[in-house]
Amino acid sequence: MRSEKWRPIILKHPILLRVRCSLRVLLKEAIRYKFEQLSHLEDLYREKHITHKLMPSQWRRKIFLANQISNLLDAQDRSVLSCAEGSLCKSLEKNELSNDIATLREDMVWNPLLKRWNCIHCYNSYYKSEAQKQHFRKIIEQVKEEEEAFDNWVSQHIRQK
């Protein structure tokens, strides 16, 4: 999602809630299945690397698999399947469930500052008031300024050498 506004997705109808939860379960299972497939292939290359030397094409394939695994996990983290707060998620505390299933039934809110999804409980706790949002914007701007300053410093020192 590319919206610059906070977008809550709130469902009240029980059938829609059940459908949403079922779709999230299916997506999580599909991701888990694909992850297991890719991990198995990567393990085969790792075992072969321990016993024999890998050919250049095998090295490229191993790197490609590692990138696919990384992209898959990143996509899951950024999707509506999980809250951006991770282990600090309020749904974990409220539901006393594992991280995998705590947000399955929760309404989600698009966070344009992080470009990720938050559960409704984290939104209410961390971002609901305009003062909280403004404080978070300042932190993000400060981090961006520090990154720019660092990039400028690196580029100046690399050019000098």
C-alpha positions as a Markdown table, in Angstrom:
| # | Residue | x | y | z |
|---|---|---|---|---|
| 1 | Met | 0.0 | 0.0 | 0.0 |
| 2 | Arg | 1.3 | 3.4 | -0.9 |
| 3 | Ser | -1.1 | 5.7 | 1.0 |
| 4 | Glu | 0.2 | 8.5 | 3.1 |
| 5 | Lys | -2.8 | 8.3 | 5.4 |
| 6 | Trp | -3.6 | 6.1 | 8.3 |
| 7 | Arg | -6.0 | 3.5 | 6.9 |
| 8 | Pro | -7.9 | 1.3 | 9.4 |
| 9 | Ile | -9.4 | -1.9 | 8.0 |
| 10 | Ile | -12.2 | -2.8 | 10.4 |
| 11 | Leu | -14.7 | -5.5 | 9.9 |
| 12 | Lys | -17.8 | -6.0 | 12.0 |
| 13 | His | -19.7 | -8.7 | 10.2 |
| 14 | Pro | -18.9 | -12.2 | 11.6 |
| 15 | Ile | -18.9 | -13.9 | 8.3 |
| 16 | Leu | -16.4 | -11.4 | 6.9 |
| 17 | Leu | -14.3 | -11.8 | 10.0 |
| 18 | Arg | -14.2 | -15.6 | 9.5 |
| 19 | Val | -13.3 | -15.2 | 5.9 |
| 20 | Arg | -10.5 | -12.8 | 6.6 |
| 21 | Cys | -9.1 | -15.0 | 9.3 |
| 22 | Ser | -9.3 | -18.1 | 7.0 |
| 23 | Leu | -7.5 | -16.2 | 4.2 |
| 24 | Arg | -4.8 | -15.1 | 6.6 |
| 25 | Val | -4.3 | -18.7 | 7.8 |
| 26 | Leu | -4.1 | -19.9 | 4.2 |
| 27 | Leu | -1.5 | -17.2 | 3.3 |
| 28 | Lys | 0.6 | -18.1 | 6.4 |
| 29 | Glu | 0.5 | -21.8 | 5.5 |
| 30 | Ala | 1.5 | -21.0 | 1.9 |
| 31 | Ile | 4.4 | -18.9 | 3.1 |
| 32 | Arg | 5.5 | -21.6 | 5.5 |
| 33 | Tyr | 5.3 | -24.3 | 2.8 |
| 34 | Lys | 7.3 | -22.2 | 0.4 |
| 35 | Phe | 9.8 | -21.4 | 3.1 |
| 36 | Glu | 10.3 | -25.1 | 3.9 |
| 37 | Gln | 10.9 | -25.9 | 0.2 |
| 38 | Leu | 13.5 | -23.1 | -0.2 |
| 39 | Ser | 15.2 | -24.0 | 3.1 |
| 40 | His | 15.4 | -27.7 | 2.1 |
| 41 | Leu | 17.1 | -26.7 | -1.2 |
| 42 | Glu | 19.4 | -24.3 | 0.5 |
| 43 | Asp | 20.3 | -27.1 | 3.0 |
| 44 | Leu | 21.2 | -29.4 | 0.1 |
| 45 | Tyr | 23.6 | -26.8 | -1.3 |
| 46 | Arg | 25.1 | -26.2 | 2.2 |
| 47 | Glu | 25.7 | -30.0 | 2.7 |
| 48 | Lys | 27.2 | -30.3 | -0.7 |
| 49 | His | 29.5 | -27.3 | 0.1 |
| 50 | Ile | 30.7 | -29.0 | 3.2 |
| 51 | Thr | 31.6 | -32.2 | 1.4 |
| 52 | His | 32.5 | -30.9 | -2.0 |
| 53 | Lys | 33.4 | -27.7 | -3.7 |
| 54 | Leu | 30.4 | -26.0 | -5.4 |
| 55 | Met | 30.5 | -25.1 | -9.0 |
| 56 | Pro | 30.0 | -21.3 | -9.9 |
| 57 | Ser | 26.5 | -22.0 | -11.2 |
| 58 | Gln | 25.7 | -23.8 | -7.9 |
| 59 | Trp | 27.1 | -20.8 | -5.9 |
| 60 | Arg | 24.8 | -18.5 | -7.9 |
| 61 | Arg | 21.8 | -20.8 | -7.3 |
| 62 | Lys | 22.6 | -21.0 | -3.5 |
| 63 | Ile | 22.8 | -17.2 | -3.3 |
| 64 | Phe | 19.6 | -16.9 | -5.4 |
| 65 | Leu | 17.8 | -19.3 | -2.9 |
| 66 | Ala | 19.1 | -17.3 | 0.1 |
| 67 | Asn | 17.7 | -14.1 | -1.5 |
| 68 | Gln | 14.4 | -15.7 | -2.2 |
| 69 | Ile | 14.1 | -16.8 | 1.4 |
| 70 | Ser | 15.0 | -13.3 | 2.6 |
| 71 | Asn | 12.4 | -11.7 | 0.3 |
| 72 | Leu | 9.7 | -14.2 | 1.4 |
| 73 | Leu | 10.3 | -13.4 | 5.1 |
| 74 | Asp | 10.5 | -9.7 | 4.4 |
| 75 | Ala | 7.2 | -9.8 | 2.4 |
| 76 | Gln | 5.5 | -11.7 | 5.3 |
| 77 | Asp | 6.8 | -9.1 | 7.8 |
| 78 | Arg | 5.5 | -6.2 | 5.7 |
| 79 | Ser | 2.1 | -7.8 | 4.9 |
| 80 | Val | -1.2 | -7.5 | 6.7 |
| 81 | Leu | -0.5 | -10.9 | 8.3 |
| 82 | Ser | 1.6 | -9.4 | 11.1 |
| 83 | Cys | 1.8 | -6.3 | 13.2 |
| 84 | Ala | 4.8 | -4.0 | 12.7 |
| 85 | Glu | 5.5 | -3.9 | 16.4 |
| 86 | Gly | 6.6 | -7.5 | 16.4 |
| 87 | Ser | 7.3 | -8.8 | 19.9 |
| 88 | Leu | 6.0 | -5.5 | 21.4 |
| 89 | Cys | 2.6 | -6.1 | 19.8 |
| 90 | Lys | -0.3 | -5.4 | 22.2 |
| 91 | Ser | -2.3 | -8.3 | 20.6 |
| 92 | Leu | 0.3 | -10.7 | 22.0 |
| 93 | Glu | -0.3 | -9.4 | 25.5 |
| 94 | Lys | -4.1 | -9.2 | 25.1 |
| 95 | Asn | -4.6 | -12.6 | 23.5 |
| 96 | Glu | -1.7 | -14.3 | 25.2 |
| 97 | Leu | -1.0 | -16.2 | 22.0 |
| 98 | Ser | 2.1 | -16.9 | 20.0 |
| 99 | Asn | 3.3 | -14.3 | 17.5 |
| 100 | Asp | 2.1 | -16.4 | 14.5 |
| 101 | Ile | -1.6 | -16.4 | 15.5 |
| 102 | Ala | -2.0 | -13.3 | 17.7 |
| 103 | Thr | -3.0 | -11.0 | 14.9 |
| 104 | Leu | -5.1 | -13.4 | 12.7 |
| 105 | Arg | -8.4 | -12.1 | 14.0 |
| 106 | Glu | -7.3 | -8.5 | 14.6 |
| 107 | Asp | -8.3 | -5.4 | 12.6 |
| 108 | Met | -5.3 | -3.7 | 11.1 |
| 109 | Val | -4.3 | -0.1 | 10.4 |
| 110 | Trp | -1.9 | 1.0 | 7.6 |
| 111 | Asn | 1.0 | 3.0 | 9.2 |
| 112 | Pro | 2.3 | 5.4 | 6.5 |
| 113 | Leu | 5.3 | 6.3 | 8.7 |
| 114 | Leu | 6.6 | 2.8 | 8.8 |
| 115 | Lys | 4.9 | 1.7 | 5.5 |
| 116 | Arg | 3.7 | -1.4 | 7.4 |
| 117 | Trp | 0.6 | -2.7 | 9.1 |
| 118 | Asn | -0.2 | -2.3 | 12.8 |
| 119 | Cys | -2.9 | -4.2 | 14.7 |
| 120 | Ile | -5.7 | -2.0 | 16.1 |
| 121 | His | -4.4 | -2.4 | 19.7 |
| 122 | Cys | -0.9 | -1.1 | 18.8 |
| 123 | Tyr | -2.4 | 1.7 | 16.8 |
| 124 | Asn | -4.5 | 2.7 | 19.8 |
| 125 | Ser | -1.6 | 2.5 | 22.2 |
| 126 | Tyr | 1.2 | 4.0 | 20.1 |
| 127 | Tyr | -0.2 | 6.1 | 17.3 |
| 128 | Lys | -3.8 | 7.2 | 18.0 |
| 129 | Ser | -3.2 | 10.7 | 19.2 |
| 130 | Glu | -1.7 | 13.4 | 16.9 |
| 131 | Ala | 1.0 | 14.1 | 19.4 |
| 132 | Gln | 2.2 | 10.5 | 19.3 |
| 133 | Lys | 2.2 | 10.6 | 15.5 |
| 134 | Gln | 4.1 | 13.9 | 15.5 |
| 135 | His | 6.7 | 12.5 | 17.9 |
| 136 | Phe | 7.2 | 9.4 | 15.8 |
| 137 | Arg | 7.5 | 11.6 | 12.6 |
| 138 | Lys | 10.3 | 13.6 | 14.4 |
| 139 | Ile | 12.1 | 10.4 | 15.2 |
| 140 | Ile | 11.9 | 9.2 | 11.6 |
| 141 | Glu | 13.1 | 12.5 | 10.3 |
| 142 | Gln | 16.0 | 12.6 | 12.7 |
| 143 | Val | 17.1 | 9.1 | 11.6 |
| 144 | Lys | 16.8 | 10.1 | 8.0 |
| 145 | Glu | 19.0 | 13.1 | 8.6 |
| 146 | Glu | 21.6 | 11.0 | 10.4 |
| 147 | Glu | 21.6 | 8.5 | 7.6 |
| 148 | Glu | 22.1 | 11.4 | 5.0 |
| 149 | Ala | 24.9 | 12.9 | 7.1 |
| 150 | Phe | 26.6 | 9.5 | 7.3 |
| 151 | Asp | 26.2 | 8.9 | 3.6 |
| 152 | Asn | 27.7 | 12.3 | 2.8 |
| 153 | Trp | 30.6 | 11.6 | 5.2 |
| 154 | Val | 31.3 | 8.2 | 3.6 |
| 155 | Ser | 31.1 | 9.6 | 0.0 |
| 156 | Gln | 33.5 | 12.5 | 0.9 |
| 157 | His | 36.0 | 10.2 | 2.5 |
| 158 | Ile | 35.9 | 7.6 | -0.2 |
| 159 | Arg | 36.5 | 10.2 | -2.9 |
| 160 | Gln | 39.5 | 11.5 | -1.1 |
| 161 | Lys | 41.2 | 8.1 | -1.1 |
